[in-house]
């Protein structure tokens, strides 16, 4: 998986603990090794995790190794970003985007 530095990987096994049970809002990137736009997002996610770590937890989920969670949230396109708050998905965005736009889209729900 195209790992973003400073961004944890979650799996089917720990999704509930790391995302559903998190105290902070969690931005999940549903990603895949074979997805070029996902690779483009790695530095954006790293920067977001570094800058917003007090307010927002940023994690990545590999759709190929975690099909249960991917199917549960009906994720069909990569990358899909899903923001969870209090265990519930409150926003979903599909496709790569610059950090500024990502922050704008998250600002009203953070």
C-alpha positions as CSV (number, residue, x, y, z in Angstrom):
1,X,0.0,0.0,0.0
2,X,1.2,3.5,-0.7
3,X,1.7,4.4,2.9
4,X,1.6,8.0,4.0
5,X,4.2,8.9,6.6
6,X,2.7,9.4,10.1
7,X,-0.6,7.9,9.0
8,X,-1.7,4.6,10.7
9,X,-3.0,1.7,8.7
10,X,-6.3,0.2,9.8
11,X,-7.7,-3.2,8.8
12,X,-10.9,-5.2,9.1
13,X,-9.5,-6.6,12.4
14,X,-9.0,-3.2,14.1
15,X,-11.4,-0.9,12.3
16,X,-13.9,-0.8,15.2
17,X,-11.3,-0.1,17.8
18,X,-9.3,2.5,15.7
19,X,-12.2,4.3,13.9
20,X,-15.6,3.5,15.4
21,X,-14.3,3.8,19.0
22,X,-12.0,6.8,18.4
23,X,-12.5,9.9,20.5
24,X,-11.4,12.3,17.7
25,X,-13.1,12.5,14.3
26,X,-11.3,10.1,12.0
27,X,-10.6,10.6,8.3
28,X,-10.3,7.2,6.6
29,X,-8.7,6.9,3.2
30,X,-9.8,3.8,1.4
31,X,-6.8,3.1,-0.8
32,X,-5.0,0.5,-2.9
33,X,-1.5,-0.2,-4.2
34,X,-2.7,-0.2,-7.8
35,X,-4.3,3.3,-7.5
36,X,-2.1,6.1,-8.9
37,X,-4.3,8.9,-7.4
38,X,-4.0,7.2,-4.0
39,X,-0.2,7.5,-4.3
40,X,-0.6,11.2,-5.0
41,X,-2.6,11.6,-1.8
42,X,0.1,10.2,0.5
43,X,2.0,13.4,1.0
44,X,-1.3,15.3,1.5
45,X,-2.4,12.9,4.2
46,X,0.9,13.0,5.9
47,X,0.8,16.8,6.0
48,X,-2.9,16.7,7.2
49,X,-2.0,14.2,10.0
50,X,0.9,16.4,11.1
51,X,-1.0,19.7,11.1
52,X,-4.4,18.5,12.3
53,X,-3.3,15.7,14.7
54,X,-4.9,17.4,17.7
55,X,-8.3,17.6,16.1
56,X,-8.3,14.8,13.6
57,X,-7.1,11.2,13.3
58,X,-6.0,10.2,9.8
59,X,-5.8,6.6,8.8
60,X,-5.6,4.5,5.7
61,X,-7.4,1.2,4.8
62,X,-6.2,-1.0,2.0
63,X,-9.3,-2.2,0.2
64,X,-7.6,-5.3,-1.1
65,X,-6.6,-6.6,2.4
66,X,-9.8,-5.3,4.2
67,X,-12.7,-6.3,2.0
68,X,-15.2,-6.6,4.8
69,X,-15.0,-2.9,5.9
70,X,-14.7,-1.8,2.2
71,X,-18.0,-3.6,1.4
72,X,-19.7,-2.5,4.6
73,X,-19.3,1.1,3.6
74,X,-20.0,0.4,-0.1
75,X,-16.7,1.9,-1.3
76,X,-16.4,1.4,-5.0
77,X,-13.8,4.0,-6.1
78,X,-10.3,4.7,-4.9
79,X,-9.4,6.9,-3.2
80,X,-12.5,7.4,-1.1
81,X,-12.2,9.5,2.0
82,X,-14.7,9.0,4.7
83,X,-15.0,11.1,7.9
84,X,-16.2,9.3,10.9
85,X,-17.4,11.2,14.0
86,X,-18.7,9.3,17.1
87,X,-18.5,6.1,15.2
88,X,-20.7,7.3,12.3
89,X,-19.7,8.2,8.8
90,X,-20.6,11.9,8.4
91,X,-19.0,12.8,5.0
92,X,-17.7,10.9,2.0
93,X,-15.6,12.2,-0.8
94,X,-14.3,10.3,-3.8
95,X,-11.1,11.1,-5.7
96,X,-7.8,12.8,-5.2
97,X,-7.8,16.5,-4.2
98,X,-5.4,19.1,-3.0
99,X,-4.9,19.5,0.7
100,X,-6.6,23.0,0.7
101,X,-9.8,21.6,-0.8
102,X,-9.8,18.6,1.5
103,X,-9.5,20.9,4.5
104,X,-12.3,23.0,3.2
105,X,-14.6,20.0,2.8
106,X,-13.8,18.8,6.3
107,X,-14.0,22.3,8.0
108,X,-17.7,22.3,8.6
109,X,-17.7,18.8,10.2
110,X,-14.6,19.1,12.3
